């Protein structure tokens, strides 16, 4: 029973850290261009690699 006194605040703290990280990512513009990152991998660069 006394374990709950430690586990519940730790779980709430981790949840708040996750929420804070998500809100920070929204504010910093991480989700602004979802299609650009998905399409960028499909376009081949015409610049040959020099070895």
N, C-alpha and C positions, 0 to 999 in steps of 0.2 A: 504494500500500500504506500509506503514511503517513497517507492521508486517513482510514483506518479508526480510527486512534488518536484522531481528533477526532470522527468520526461516531458511533461506538459509545457513548462516554460521553454525548454529546448526546441520542441516542435513548433511552438508559436514564434519563437525567435527565427528559426529557419524559414518558416512561412513568410514572415515579414521581410527577411533578407531577399527571398525570391520575388516577392511583390515589389520591393524597392528596385531590384535589378531590372524587372520587366518595365516598370514605370520610367526608369532611366533610359532604357533602350527606346522607348516610345518618344521621349523628349529629344534624344540625340539623332533621331531620323533613321533608325535601323530598318524600319519597315516602309520607307517612302517609295522605293523602287523595287518591287518584288519581281516584276517581269524582266527587268534589265539584267539581273543576275542570272536568271534562268536562261535567257537567250544569249548571253555573252559567251557561254561555253559552246554554243552551236556554230558561231561564226569563226571560220578559219582565218588566221592571219596569213597574208600573202608574203610576209617577210621571211625569207629562208634563214634557217639557223646556220651560222658559220662555225665550223669546228676547227 
